[in-house]
C-alpha cells in the first residue's frame, strides 16, 4: 500500500510540473532506451529517472496518459 501511495504521489507531482506531451515523450524514450541528452530540465531528468528505474512507475504513468500495457505493447511490435 505504501509503495502505491509513493508512486501515486510521484505521478501527481509529475502531472503538475510536466505537460502531458512531455510525459508521453519521456515514457516513449524510456521504453525505446533513449538516454537523456544532458540539457533537460531537472523535472524531466527526475521523471525520466523515476520511470526508468521502476517498471511500476512506468506503467502507472503510461496508464495515466491512456496507454495500457505499454511494455507489453512495445515488446510485441514487429
BAKOL-54089 format. One line per 2 residues: their letters; for each residue x, y, z of C-alpha. Coordinates in steps of 0.05 Angstrom, whole numbers. Layout:
N
A	X,Y,Z  ...
This chain:
78
XX	0,0,0  56,48,18
XX	92,37,-49  26,51,-86
XX	18,117,-49  90,136,-65
XX	80,121,-139  15,159,-139
XX	46,220,-106  104,219,-156
XX	55,215,-215  14,273,-187
XX	77,314,-178  99,300,-250
XX	29,318,-275  33,385,-240
XX	101,402,-268  106,369,-336
XX	60,377,-395  24,315,-420
XX	64,314,-485  130,319,-446
XX	109,260,-402  88,220,-463
XX	154,233,-498  194,214,-436
XX	156,149,-430  170,131,-502
XX	243,150,-495  249,104,-434
XX	214,47,-469  258,57,-531
XX	321,61,-488  338,132,-508
XX	383,164,-455  378,235,-431
XX	418,284,-473  441,325,-413
XX	407,391,-428  338,372,-399
XX	306,408,-341  311,380,-271
XX	237,360,-274  248,320,-339
XX	311,286,-312  275,268,-248
XX	214,238,-282  257,201,-333
XX	300,171,-277  239,151,-236
XX	203,114,-291  268,85,-319
XX	285,53,-252  215,29,-233
XX	171,-10,-281  110,1,-237
XX	120,76,-240  128,70,-316
XX	63,30,-322  23,77,-277
XX	49,138,-314  32,107,-381
XX	-38,88,-358  -48,158,-331
XX	-37,182,-403  -84,129,-432
XX	-32,77,-452  -47,7,-425
XX	7,-46,-421  59,-1,-452
XX	116,-50,-441  75,-109,-468
XX	55,-70,-530  126,-47,-542
XX	155,-117,-535  104,-146,-584
XX	119,-96,-640  146,-128,-705
